[in-house]
């Protein structure tokens, strides 16, 4: 028999990539602006702008991207008409039609973004016999449950963590939940048990708590709920009280995040706690905020990277960010969105496993906030019309959360010129997501090279793109 002949096969064409763009000069946001089949890559000419992505070099795994459901967000949501409520839920939490938020933060009793200060126990009840999350059942718990259900209905998964702003006033040396103050030593055990009571109570309500942070902004004496822990005090509370209490109560699998404050002092806090062999085993990760830049200056991402270099086994998580000093005239101000884009790119490239915005929804004043600390949110509700106002920041957040899914791994991505910022990920399903941002006044033509394939793209001035494929 003569051998059978098989016609030679040509290599399969690379799959097309889809380009999603949000630009200041265009009315559409998160718009599909191009679908391109890559060609074979080549050596870029000198002077061309290129973004080089190498999926073979992989780094941290993503926990999630999302925002906080505070009392303020829940109170504003409760005042919306049913149609606007559904619009907001879909916009944030639907993995297909919305941003696909997968990471949620909430507070342990009140914060400044509550209409008043409150706790879950009666005055002086160190036994915590009166513990009851009843204040949260009015607005916050219902919104959390609807958000989680929306995520689940869309086939997504959610991670929820919680943070305290202050212990009850009677547990502190200043006798107030406000203005800083410190935890009195005689109440350390009771305060540690308060965390476990909260987790149990929320889970009874149908809200799984994945983890907690030890203290929101432990070095800030604020006019609102706040409490001070030095690095040594947080270390000792963790190893002597909170960690052992969580273990004893059968909650040792819940994650504990330390610091939960700005990048400026993150290295000192991390070194102090993680160098202690008794405290370190309780630590899942180090949380951080972005507010060291509020008075100007450069964001201190190098400090986040330094912690990652020193403690590569410890997770880094942006736990809070918001644009401060609310001004209704700046709801559509593009630099607010670019602040999100540039900082998210830099935080992920510094080793962060996730990114959590602050309030998902506020009113037309940037509240409610019981001490007047009004801020921006990606979405505001107009109290007169009842309509939702989506800011550019909402779209910029979506360029990450919609395309970079839990379980994704960051991969090598660099720009050949400083006029473009970039980061890239490969999702669990193998799909790539490359984020490119242009904060300059000019459009930029660039080559995107991925594993030997290339596409030629243009990013408008003051724009962000996600290339998915």
For each residue, the residues with C-beta under 8 A, 3 or more apart:
1:
2:
3:
4:
5:
6:
7:
8:
9:
10:
11:
12:
13: 37
14: 37 38 453
15: 37 469
16: 35 36 37 38 469
17: 35 36 37 38 432 455 467 468 469
18: 32 34 35 467 468 469
19: 32 33 34 35 36 457 465 466 467
20: 30 31 32 33 399 403 465 466 467 468
21: 26 28 31 33 459 460 463 464 465
22: 26 28 29 30 31 337 392 395 396 399 463 464 465
23: 26 460 461 462 463 464
24: 334 392 460 461 462 463
25: 460 461 462
26: 21 22 23 31 460 463
27:
28: 21 22 31
29: 22 390 392 394 395 398
30: 20 22 395 398 399 402
31: 20 21 22 26 28
32: 18 19 20 35
33: 19 20 21 465
34: 18 19 457
35: 16 17 18 19 32
36: 16 17 19 455 457
37: 13 14 15 16 17
38: 14 16 17 41 450 453 454 455
39: 453 454 455
40: 452 453 454
41: 38 447 449 452 453 454
42: 454
43:
44: 48 50 416 447 449
45: 48
46:
47:
48: 44 45 416 446 447
49: 415 416 417 419 420 444 445 446 447
50: 44 415 416 446 447 448 449
51: 413 414 415 416 420 422 434 436 446 447 448 449
52: 412 413 414 415 416 449
53: 411 412 413 424 432 434 448 449 450 451
54: 57 411 412 413 450 451
55: 58 411 412 426 432 450 451
56: 411 412 451
57: 54 411 412
58: 55 409 410 411 426
59: 351 409 410 411 412
60: 315 316 351 352 353 409 410
61: 353 407 408 409
62: 65 353 354 404 405 406 407 408 409 410 425
63: 103 159 315 317 353 354 406
64: 101 102 103 158 159 354 406
65: 62 101 102 103 354 355 356 397 400 401 404
66: 101 102 103 104 105 158 354 355 356 357 401
67: 92 101 103 104 105 356 357 358 359 360 378 397
68: 73 104 105 106 107 320 356 357 358 359 360
69: 73 74 104 105 106 140 143 144 147 360
70: 73 74 106 107 111 113 114 140 358 359
71: 74 75 107 110 111 113 114 115 136 139 140 368
72: 75 76 113 114 115 359 361 362 363 367 368 369
73: 68 69 70 76 77 113 143 359 360 361 362 377
74: 69 70 71 77 78 139 140 142 143 144
75: 71 72 78 79 115 139 368
76: 72 73 79 80 361 362 363 368 381
77: 73 74 80 85 88 139 143 361 381
78: 74 75 138 139 142 143
79: 75 76 381 383
80: 76 77 84 85 88 381 386 388
81: 84 85 386
82: 85 86
83: 86 87
84: 80 81 87 88 381 386 387 388
85: 77 80 81 82 88 89 146
86: 82 83 89 90
87: 83 84 90 91 388
88: 77 80 84 85 91 92 360 361 379 388
89: 85 86 92 93 94 146 147 150
90: 86 87 93 94 97 98 150
91: 87 88 94 98 99 379 388 390 394
92: 67 88 89 98 99 101 147 150 360 379
93: 89 90 98 99 100 101 147 150 151 154 156
94: 89 90 91 97 98 100 150 151 153 154
95: 98 100 102 151 154 155 156 405
96: 100 154
97: 90 94 154
98: 90 91 92 93 94 95 101 398 402
99: 91 92 93 394 397 398 401 402
100: 93 94 95 96 154 156 401 402 405
101: 64 65 66 67 92 93 98 104 147 151 158 360 401
102: 64 65 66 95 151 156 157 158 159 401 405 406
103: 63 64 65 66 67 158 159 161 354 355 356
104: 66 67 68 69 101 144 147 148 158 159 160 161 356
105: 66 67 68 69 160 161 162 163 319 320 356
106: 68 69 70 140 144 160 161 162 163
107: 68 70 71 110 111 113 114 162 163 164 165 216
108: 162 163 164 165 194 195 198 212
109: 118 119 120 135 164 165
110: 71 107 114 116 117 118 119 135 165 177 225 370
111: 70 71 107 114 165 216 224 225
112: 165 222 224 225 369 370 371 373
113: 70 71 72 73 107 358 359 362 367 368 369 373
114: 70 71 72 107 110 111 117 118 368 370
115: 71 72 75 368 370
116: 110 370
117: 110 114 177 178 225 370
118: 109 110 114 135
119: 109 110 168 177
120: 109 131 132 133 134 135 194 197 198 201
121: 125 128 130 131 132 168 194
122: 125 130
123: 168 170
124: 170
125: 121 122 128 129 130 131
126: 187 190
127: 190
128: 121 125 131 190 193 194 197
129: 125
130: 121 122 125
131: 120 121 125 128 194 197 201
132: 120 121 201
133: 120 136 137 141 198 201 202 205
134: 120 137
135: 109 110 118 120 138
136: 71 133 139 140 141
137: 133 134 140 141 142 205
138: 78 135 142
139: 71 74 75 77 78 136 142 143
140: 69 70 71 74 106 136 137 143 144
141: 133 136 137 144 145 202 205 207
142: 74 78 137 138 139 145 146
143: 69 73 74 77 78 139 140 146 147
144: 69 74 104 106 140 141 147 148 160 207
145: 141 142 148 149 205 206 207
146: 85 89 142 143 149 150
147: 69 89 92 93 101 104 143 144 150 151 158
148: 104 144 145 151 152 158 160 206 207
149: 145 146 152 153
150: 89 90 92 93 94 146 147 153 154
151: 93 94 95 101 102 147 148 154 156 157 158
152: 148 149 155 156 157 158
153: 94 149 150
154: 93 94 95 96 97 100 150 151
155: 95 152
156: 93 95 100 102 151 152
157: 102 151 152 406
158: 64 66 101 102 103 104 147 148 151 152
159: 63 64 102 103 104 210 211 354 406
160: 104 105 106 144 148 207 208 209 210
161: 103 104 105 106 209 210 211 212 213 255 257 319
162: 105 106 107 108 198 199 202 209 211 212 213
163: 105 106 107 108 212 213 215 216 260 319
164: 107 108 109 167 194 195 213 215 216 227
165: 107 108 109 110 111 112 177 216 217 224 225 226 227
166: 169 172 177 178 181 225 226 227
167: 164 171 172 177 183 187 191 194 227
168: 119 121 123 171 172 177
169: 166 172 175 176 177
170: 123 124 175
171: 167 168 183 184 187 190 191
172: 166 167 168 169 175 176 177 181 182 183 184 227
173: 181 182 183 184
174: 179 180 181 182
175: 169 170 172 181
176: 169 172 179 181
177: 110 117 119 165 166 167 168 169 172 225
178: 117 166 222 223 224 225 226 371
179: 174 176 221 222 223 226
180: 174 220 221 222 226 227 228
181: 166 172 173 174 175 176 226 227 228
182: 172 173 174 227 228 229 233
183: 167 171 172 173 187 188 191 227 229 233 237
184: 171 172 173 187 188
185: 188
186:
187: 126 167 171 183 184 190 191
188: 183 184 185 191 192 237 240 241
189: 192 193 241 245
190: 126 127 128 171 187 193 194
191: 167 171 183 187 188 194 195 237 241
192: 188 189 195 196 237 241 242 244 245 246
193: 128 189 190 196 197 245 249
194: 108 120 121 128 131 164 167 190 191 197 198
195: 108 164 191 192 198 199 212 242 245 246
196: 192 193 199 200 245 246 249 251
197: 120 128 131 193 194 200 201
198: 108 120 133 162 194 195 201 202 209
199: 162 195 196 202 203 209 212 251 254
200: 196 197 203 204 249
201: 120 131 132 133 197 198 204 205
202: 133 141 162 198 199 205 207 208 209
203: 199 200 206 207 208 209
204: 200 201
205: 133 137 141 145 201 202
206: 145 148 203
207: 141 144 145 148 160 202 203
208: 160 202 203
209: 160 161 162 198 199 202 203 212 254
210: 159 160 161 254 255
211: 159 161 162 254 255 256 257 284
212: 108 161 162 163 195 199 209 254 255 256 257
213: 161 162 163 164 216 256 257 258 260 287 319
214: 218 229 234 237 238 242 256 257 258 260
215: 163 164 218 227 229 234 260
216: 107 111 163 164 165 213 226 260 261 320
217: 165 220 222 226 260 261 262 289
218: 214 215 227 228 229 230 234 259 260 261
219: 228 229 230 261 265
220: 180 217 226 228 261
221: 179 180 226 228
222: 112 178 179 180 217 225 226
223: 178 179 371 373
224: 111 112 165 178 369 370 371 373
225: 110 111 112 117 165 166 177 178 222
226: 165 166 178 179 180 181 216 217 220 221 222
227: 164 165 166 167 172 180 181 182 183 215 218
228: 180 181 182 218 219 220 221 233
229: 182 183 214 215 218 219 233 234 237
230: 218 219 233 234
231: 234 235 268 269 272 273
232: 235 236 272
233: 182 183 228 229 230 236 237
234: 214 215 218 229 230 231 237 238 258 259 269 273
235: 231 232 238 239 272 273 276 279
236: 232 233 239 240 279
237: 183 188 191 192 214 229 233 234 240 241 242
238: 214 234 235 241 242 243 256 258 273 279 282 283
239: 235 236 243 244 276 278 279 282
240: 188 236 237 244
241: 188 189 191 192 237 238 244 245
242: 192 195 214 237 238 245 246 256 282
243: 238 239 246 247 256 279 281 282
244: 192 239 240 241 247 248
245: 189 192 193 195 196 241 242 248 249
246: 192 195 196 242 243 249 251 252 254 256 282
247: 243 244 251 252
248: 244 245
249: 193 196 200 245 246
250:
251: 196 199 246 247 254
252: 246 247
253:
254: 199 209 210 211 212 246 251
255: 161 210 211 212 284 285
256: 211 212 213 214 238 242 243 246 282 283 284
257: 161 211 212 213 214 260 283 284 285 286 287 317 319
258: 213 214 234 238 269 270 273 283 285 286 287
259: 218 234 266 269 270 273 286 287 288
260: 163 213 214 215 216 217 218 257 287 288 289 319 320
261: 216 217 218 219 220 265 266 269 287 288 289
262: 217 265 266 288 289 290 291 292 300
263: 266 288 289 290 292 299 300 301 303 304
264: 292 300 303
265: 219 261 262 268 269
266: 259 261 262 263 269 270 286 288 303 304 307
267: 270 271 303 306 307 310
268: 231 265 271 272
269: 231 234 258 259 261 265 266 272 273 286
270: 258 259 266 267 273 274 286 307 310 311 314
271: 267 268 274 275 310
272: 231 232 235 268 269 275 276
273: 231 234 235 238 258 259 269 270 276 279 280 283
274: 270 271 279 280 283 311 314
275: 271 272 280
276: 235 239 272 273 279 280
277: 280 281
278: 239 281
279: 235 236 238 239 243 273 274 276 282 283
280: 273 274 275 276 277 283
281: 243 277 278
282: 238 239 242 243 246 256 279
283: 238 256 257 258 273 274 279 280 286 314
284: 211 255 256 257 314 315
285: 255 257 258 314 315 316 317 353
286: 257 258 259 266 269 270 283 307 311 314 315 316 317
287: 213 257 258 259 260 261 317 318 319
288: 259 260 261 262 263 266 304 316 317 318 319
289: 217 260 261 262 263 318 319 320 321
290: 262 263 293 299 318 320 321 343
291: 262 294 321 324
292: 262 263 264 297 299 300
293: 290 296 297 298 299
294: 291 324
295:
296: 293
297: 292 293
298: 293
299: 263 290 292 293 342 343 346
300: 262 263 264 292 303 304
301: 263 304 305 343 346 347 349 350
302: 305 306 350
303: 263 264 266 267 300 306 307
304: 263 266 288 300 301 307 308 316 347 350 351 352
305: 301 302 308 309 350 351
306: 267 302 303 309 310
307: 266 267 270 286 303 304 310 311 314 316 351
308: 304 305 311 312 316 350 351
309: 305 306 312
310: 267 270 271 306 307
311: 270 274 286 307 308 314
312: 308 309
313:
314: 270 274 283 284 285 286 307 311
315: 60 63 284 285 286 353
316: 60 285 286 288 304 307 308 347 350 351 352 353
317: 63 257 285 286 287 288 352 353 354 355 356
318: 287 288 289 290 321 344 347 352 354 355 356
319: 105 161 163 213 257 260 287 288 289 356
320: 68 105 216 260 289 290 356 357 358
321: 289 290 291 318 340 343 355 356 357 358
322: 357 358 359 375 376 377
323: 336 339 375 376 393
324: 291 294 375 376
325: 374 375
326: 362 365 366 374 375 376
327: 330
328: 331 364 365 366
329:
330: 327 333 336 376
331: 328 376 380 389 391
332: 391 392
333: 330 336 392
334: 24 337 338 392 462
335: 338 339
336: 323 330 333 339 340 376 391 392 393
337: 22 334 340 341 391 392 393 395 396 464
338: 334 335 341 342 396 437 439 462
339: 323 335 336 342 343
340: 321 336 337 343 344 357 393 396 397
341: 337 338 344 345 396 399 421 435 437 439 464
342: 299 338 339 345 346 421 437 439
343: 290 299 301 321 339 340 346 347
344: 318 340 341 347 348 355 396 397 400 423
345: 341 342 348 349 421 422 423 435 437
346: 299 301 342 343 349 350 421
347: 301 304 316 318 343 344 350 352 355
348: 344 345 351 352 355 410 423
349: 301 345 346 410 423
350: 301 302 304 305 308 316 346 347
351: 59 60 304 305 307 308 316 348
352: 60 304 316 317 318 347 348 355
353: 60 61 62 63 285 315 316 317
354: 62 63 64 65 66 103 159 317 318
355: 65 66 103 317 318 321 344 347 348 352 400
356: 65 66 67 68 103 104 105 317 318 319 320 321
357: 66 67 68 320 321 322 340 360 378 397
358: 67 68 70 113 320 321 322 375 377
359: 67 68 70 72 73 113 322 362 375 377
360: 67 68 69 73 88 92 101 357 377 378 379
361: 72 73 76 77 88 377 379 380 381
362: 72 73 76 113 326 359 365 366 367 374 375 376 377 379 380 381
363: 72 76 366 367 368 380 381 383
364: 328 380 381 382 383 384
365: 326 328 362 368 374
366: 326 328 362 363 369 374 375 376 377 380
367: 72 113 362 363 372 374
368: 71 72 75 76 113 114 115 363 365
369: 72 112 113 224 366 372 373 374 375
370: 110 112 114 115 116 117 224
371: 112 178 223 224
372: 367 369
373: 112 113 223 224 369
374: 325 326 362 365 366 367 369
375: 322 323 324 325 326 358 359 362 366 369
376: 322 323 324 326 330 331 336 362 366 380 391 393
377: 73 322 358 359 360 361 362 366 380 391
378: 67 357 360 390 391 393 394 397
379: 88 91 92 360 361 362 388 389 390 391 394
380: 331 361 362 363 364 366 376 377 388 389 391
381: 76 77 79 80 84 361 362 363 364 386 387 388 389
382: 364 385 386 387 388 389
383: 79 363 364 386
384: 364
385: 382
386: 80 81 84 381 382 383
387: 84 381 382
388: 80 84 87 88 91 379 380 381 382
389: 331 379 380 381 382
390: 29 91 378 379 394 395
391: 331 332 336 337 376 377 378 379 380 394
392: 22 24 29 332 333 334 336 337 395 396
393: 323 336 337 340 376 378 396 397
394: 29 91 99 378 379 390 391 397 398
395: 22 29 30 337 390 392 398 399 464
396: 22 337 338 340 341 344 392 393 399 400 464
397: 65 67 99 340 344 357 378 393 394 400 401
398: 29 30 98 99 394 395 401 402
399: 20 22 30 341 395 396 402 403 435 464 465 466
400: 65 344 355 396 397 403 404 435 466
401: 65 66 99 100 101 102 397 398 404
402: 30 98 99 100 398 399 466
403: 20 399 400 425 427 433 435 466 468
404: 62 65 400 401 408 425 427 433 435
405: 62 95 100 102 408 427 428
406: 62 63 64 102 157 159 428
407: 61 62 427 428
408: 61 62 404 405 425 426 427 428 433
409: 58 59 60 61 62 425 426
410: 58 59 60 62 348 349 423 424 425
411: 53 54 55 56 57 58 59 424 425 426 432
412: 52 53 54 55 56 57 59 424
413: 51 52 53 54 422 423 424 434
414: 51 52 422
415: 49 50 51 52 418 419 420 421 422 436 446
416: 44 48 49 50 51 52
417: 49 420
418: 415
419: 49 415 438 440 442 444
420: 49 51 415 417 436 437 438 444 446 459
421: 341 342 345 346 415 436 437 439
422: 51 345 413 414 415 434 435 436 437
423: 344 345 348 349 410 413 434 435
424: 53 410 411 412 413 432 433 434 435
425: 62 403 404 408 409 410 411 432 433
426: 55 58 408 409 411 430 431 432 433
427: 403 404 405 407 408 430 431 432 433
428: 405 406 407 408
429:
430: 426 427
431: 426 427 468 469
432: 17 53 55 411 424 425 426 427 450 467 468 469
433: 403 404 408 424 425 426 427 466 467 468
434: 51 53 413 422 423 424 448 450 466 467 468
435: 341 345 399 400 403 404 422 423 424 464 465 466
436: 51 415 420 421 422 446 448 457 459 464 465 466 467
437: 338 341 342 345 420 421 422 459 463 464 465
438: 419 420 443 444 459 460 461 462 463 464
439: 338 341 342 421 462
440: 419 444 461 462
441: 461 462
442: 419 461
443: 438 458 459 460 461
444: 49 419 420 438 440 458 459
445: 49 456 457 458
446: 48 49 50 51 415 420 436 456 457 458 459
447: 41 44 48 49 50 51 454 455 456 457
448: 50 51 53 434 436 454 455 456 457 467
449: 41 44 50 51 52 53 452 453 454
450: 38 53 54 55 432 434 453 454
451: 53 54 55 56
452: 40 41 449
453: 14 38 39 40 41 449 450
454: 38 39 40 41 42 447 448 449 450
455: 17 36 38 39 447 448 467
456: 445 446 447 448
457: 19 34 36 436 445 446 447 448 465 467
458: 443 444 445 446
459: 21 420 436 437 438 443 444 446 463 464 465
460: 21 23 24 25 26 438 443 463
461: 23 24 25 438 440 441 442 443
462: 23 24 25 334 338 438 439 440 441
463: 21 22 23 24 26 437 438 459 460
464: 21 22 23 337 341 395 396 399 435 436 437 438 459
465: 19 20 21 22 33 399 435 436 437 457 459
466: 19 20 399 400 402 403 433 434 435 436
467: 17 18 19 20 432 433 434 436 448 455 457
468: 17 18 20 403 431 432 433 434
469: 15 16 17 18 431 432
